[in-house]
Amino acid sequence: MSGGKHLATGSPKPEIPNDGKLRLYSMRFCPYAHRVHLVLDAKKIPYHSIFINLNDKPEWLTEYSPLGKVPALHLVKEEGKPALIESLVIAEYLDERYPEPKLFPSDPLKKAQDKILIERFNAVIGPMYKIFVNNEVPGAITDVSTGLDIFEKELRARGTPFFGGDKPGMLDYMIWPWCERSAMLKYLLGDKYEMDKERFEKLLKWRDLMGEDEAVKCFYLDGETHAKFMKTRREGKPNYDMLVNPSKRQRIC
Amino acid sequence: MSGGKHLATGSPKPEIPNDGKLRLYSMRFCPYAHRVHLVLDAKKIPYHSIFINLNDKPEWLTEYSPLGKVPALHLVKEEGKPALIESLVIAEYLDERYPEPKLFPSDPLKKAQDKILIERFNAVIGPMYKIFVNNEVPGAITDVSTGLDIFEKELRARGTPFFGGDKPGMLDYMIWPWCERSAMLKYLLGDKYEMDKERFEKLLKWRDLMGEDEAVKCFYLDGETHAKFMKTRREGKPNYDMLVNPSKRQRIC
């Protein structure tokens, strides 16, 4: 295991116990990898995390992830020890292979509708990252809000605290990484932006409730920490290892 | 029904018999919509096609497709008569809701691996459309070939005529629309490009076999016809209705 440190070019392969546990190649601040951590934690599937320096990748990464991206999930117990990539593909695989608790609806239509909403959340992710990374604010804030309107409307229509009902489901977890990161706006923009409490009444309640979820808590970082990392990324020197400090270590489930 | 004609701004909603059949909003030359035609035809699910002029969309399209895109599949028999968008979401929904014949592998791992290959085919689609639409040839041809190497290697490893085994499966159908359209290169580029017969031995055999498949034949157009449409698109005036001529009408299954 990498013990939280992000492995870079020249790093030998990590020594991982031969215990059959899944191995997740991740980056501590990557929202797509975050999706897979959430699904694994929600299902209480034991796994090893191997963190990767994405600016300076270890040579052996492509053995598990042909395009050198994270997340990649190495299935060491399956025949041929294959690895999977693409956060949504991995999430759905885990939901089929480890159905307890089931995160996608069992009904094919409801499942398809949730997948469409996951796709439509890309209309939030794009402008949100324009703000986070490029500090492009005015138009992007409008685009984020327009994108979120769909989710506010959907939560109202469903009449449940979570998109998944009484508990978070796959849609909740797939959009959560960016919702968690939205708390960094305050630190990046000062008080210039706050979510409209009436316009996003249900979503704001949902955000608070998600914060109490065990799987969310497992990999949670506060807005200030996300912002601190983002500032190093904006400067072109992402400090992947900024949490690798015993006194500030992220909580590990 | 639209009778093949592409409905444009100002067109009234088409009059479709109230027979409970699925309604597919499509465009005759759209490769993403083509994916859904293939799945519906492979499963012999009866449906109505409504063709849309994507340059000049009818006002009512957003009732079925909030972003005004095709494909959109209107499920008139389901409660609330919902519509689905996104070709891959629709394809997987149809595979779950109408499992005969099953197109994705039943094994979650094999299914995930096929989905990853569908995602990786985007590395072929991007440069292919640079050639089709923008006539950007040299680098794009190399990128297409590099992308296809993965599929050639995969077919060799599987040792079956189709990615799905002895018959086409979901992966075959999801990549087919672009493979069918690759036959237009000859008409767009002259003899400047031909696929390397050794490098792509298995893929070329696969392409011939796919051409014999009943579902493929249902919606098939030859390279010359695809190229003719593409030329009108290049000129900024896509002739959506170029096949709406009884003597040249596409075969309808």
Interface residues (C-beta under 8 A of the other chain):
Chain A: P66 L75 E78 P82 L84 I85 E86 V89 I90 E92 Y93 E96 R97 P108 L109 K111 A112 Q113 K115 I116 E119 R120
Chain B: P66 L67 L75 E78 P82 L84 I85 E86 V89 I90 E92 Y93 E96 R97 P108 L109 K111 A112 Q113 K115 I116 E119 R120
